Amino acid sequence: MAAPSYPRTRRGVLTHVAEALSPYFPTLKKRLLLAGIVKEPITFMEQVIGSSFFVTVALLILTGMFFYQNGISLLFLLPLALIYLLVVFEYLLLYPNAVVIRRRRELDYEVLFAGRHLLIALKSGMPLFDAMVGLTRGYGAVSEEFNKVVEKVSLGTPLSQAMREVAQSSPSTYFVRLIMQIANSLSSGANLADAIEVVTDQIAKEQMIQLKEYGQKLTPLVMFFMVLGIILPSIGVVILTVLFSFASGGLFGITPFILGLVFAAITIIQFLFLGIIETSRPKYLL
């Protein structure tokens, strides 16, 4: 596979720092490729370092204002600066991972119907390349991947080689399985329609199994949500009110500030549960 062409960048201080750190992140190049980010690992690392520095400075300014207003020594900013820098740096380095997950979900969502479209086109007598051209629109991220294949073939790359190159930069195992099955069938001379039908049937079964597994996981998640997000906070506020009243003889109780903190905690817990449920839910077209 030909190496992708990257734009040239000027070398600076951050470039040297990025070159020194890049050996500690050997998977960064692969993650950028799967994420579709056309940048050199050094260039991306340089941007992450620069962004981490500016975000750290902003956080230190806000923290310093808080410390100054509350009479806290500003010397505590020194260890916080290192902590902020490391946390922000690691967080920004996770950006390719987030893009890979998003691309994988988008490809998995449409790959089954795209494969069935291709199967119907081949069984109707349409040539493989023309069938792929028909897949370059209407199937979201899958159409973008097939459009890459069509563009490579239009520029003179053999069809099987073009599909293998596109498969190397795809984060979806389902899409890779489909397109590699087509490429292998072309190389071996096997029946394309039969091979695609087998792959699509396997993908449909695996996606159905994942949906059933999600349904089984959903029951304990809902139970924990009911206990931690609804029952425990409600009963807990009542119990704390009674305990404060008995312990202080009625002089102290639950203040509006404490109620506000409890409300904020309940809100955060509910959003966390909703986020977990949403991110763990498989999104497939069956």
Buried (B, 14 or more C-beta within 10 A) or exposed (E): EEEEEEEEEEEEEBBEBBBEBBEEBEEBBBBBBBBBBEBBBBBBBBBBBBBBBEBBEEBBEEBBEEBEEEEEEEEEBEEBBEEBBEBBBEEBBEBBEEBBBEBBBBBBBBBBBBBBBBBEBBEEEBEBEEBBBBBBEEBBBBBBBBBBBBEBBEEEBEBBBBBBBBBEBBBBBBBBBBBBBBBBBBEEEEEBBEBBBEBBEBBBEBBEEBBEEBEEBEEEBEEEBEEBBEEEBEEEBEEBBEEBBEEEEEEEEBEEEBEEEBEEEBEEBBEEBEEBBEEEBBEBEE
